Amino acid sequence: MEDGMRQMLGLLLAFFVVGPVLAEGRGPAVRDYPAVKVADGAYVIQGPLGHPSVENQGFMNNPGFIVGKDGVVVIDPGSSVQSGEMVMRQIRKVTDLPVVALIDTHVHGDHWLANHAFHQINPKIPTYGHPKMIEKVEQGEGDSWIALLKRLTEGPPMAPESTLPT
């Protein structure tokens, strides 16, 4: 598929997936989990073990970030805009450098649905994901994750908006 067509399809998908979900409202903020330094410039935020639930507000992955000379690269930012906002709060405790890229390692929504929190700050942040991951999201995996998070957290969707990798 040509790049222009892929981008247009992604925008249409985001519009039809996100629009109805936005009308339902925004879920609560995700509580802070500390960023743990695992190496020079490398941090992980360890989420609780388990499946999405009311208790963990759908946050159960382990986002990471790498602080470089000119900016921060975030890996698997989380399951919702609220998760992404929490990750950003932890980044700000470490550095004031801008987030310069997002990397989504795979299709599970708890790893990429938080992209939008960073795109709200800077819509031009490059977001990277494997082409097969993007293909699966475009085939409905994003819808499935939003529905799962909503059902298991028993409330407003934890992922009111999503931004796909390119």
ChimeraX attribute file (.defattr): number of C-alpha atoms within 10 A of each C-alpha:
attribute: neighborCount
match mode: 1-to-1
recipient: residues
	/A:1	6
	/A:2	6
	/A:3	9
	/A:4	9
	/A:5	10
	/A:6	15
	/A:7	14
	/A:8	11
	/A:9	13
	/A:10	20
	/A:11	14
	/A:12	13
	/A:13	20
	/A:14	18
	/A:15	14
	/A:16	12
	/A:17	18
	/A:18	19
	/A:19	13
	/A:20	12
	/A:21	21
	/A:22	14
	/A:23	9
	/A:24	12
	/A:25	13
	/A:26	18
	/A:27	18
	/A:28	13
	/A:29	15
	/A:30	19
	/A:31	13
	/A:32	14
	/A:33	17
	/A:34	17
	/A:35	21
	/A:36	13
	/A:37	15
	/A:38	10
	/A:39	9
	/A:40	9
	/A:41	14
	/A:42	16
	/A:43	22
	/A:44	21
	/A:45	21
	/A:46	16
	/A:47	17
	/A:48	15
	/A:49	11
	/A:50	11
	/A:51	16
	/A:52	23
	/A:53	16
	/A:54	15
	/A:55	10
	/A:56	16
	/A:57	26
	/A:58	28
	/A:59	31
	/A:60	20
	/A:61	23
	/A:62	19
	/A:63	25
	/A:64	23
	/A:65	26
	/A:66	19
	/A:67	21
	/A:68	14
	/A:69	8
	/A:70	10
	/A:71	15
	/A:72	21
	/A:73	20
	/A:74	26
	/A:75	22
	/A:76	25
	/A:77	31
	/A:78	31
	/A:79	29
	/A:80	33
	/A:81	29
	/A:82	26
	/A:83	31
	/A:84	28
	/A:85	23
	/A:86	23
	/A:87	27
	/A:88	17
	/A:89	15
	/A:90	20
	/A:91	24
	/A:92	12
	/A:93	10
	/A:94	13
	/A:95	12
	/A:96	11
	/A:97	14
	/A:98	16
	/A:99	23
	/A:100	18
	/A:101	17
	/A:102	23
	/A:103	21
	/A:104	27
	/A:105	14
	/A:106	18
	/A:107	20
	/A:108	20
	/A:109	25
	/A:110	27
	/A:111	23
	/A:112	31
	/A:113	30
	/A:114	30
	/A:115	31
	/A:116	23
	/A:117	25
	/A:118	24
	/A:119	19
	/A:120	13
	/A:121	11
	/A:122	13
	/A:123	11
	/A:124	11
	/A:125	17
	/A:126	15
	/A:127	21
	/A:128	16
	/A:129	18
	/A:130	14
	/A:131	12
	/A:132	11
	/A:133	18
	/A:134	21
	/A:135	14
	/A:136	14
	/A:137	22
	/A:138	18
	/A:139	12
	/A:140	12
	/A:141	17
	/A:142	25
	/A:143	18
	/A:144	14
	/A:145	19
	/A:146	24
	/A:147	15
	/A:148	17
	/A:149	26
	/A:150	23
	/A:151	16
	/A:152	17
	/A:153	20
	/A:154	14
	/A:155	16
	/A:156	17
	/A:157	25
	/A:158	33
	/A:159	33
	/A:160	25
	/A:161	23
	/A:162	24
	/A:163	21
	/A:164	23
	/A:165	19
	/A:166	14
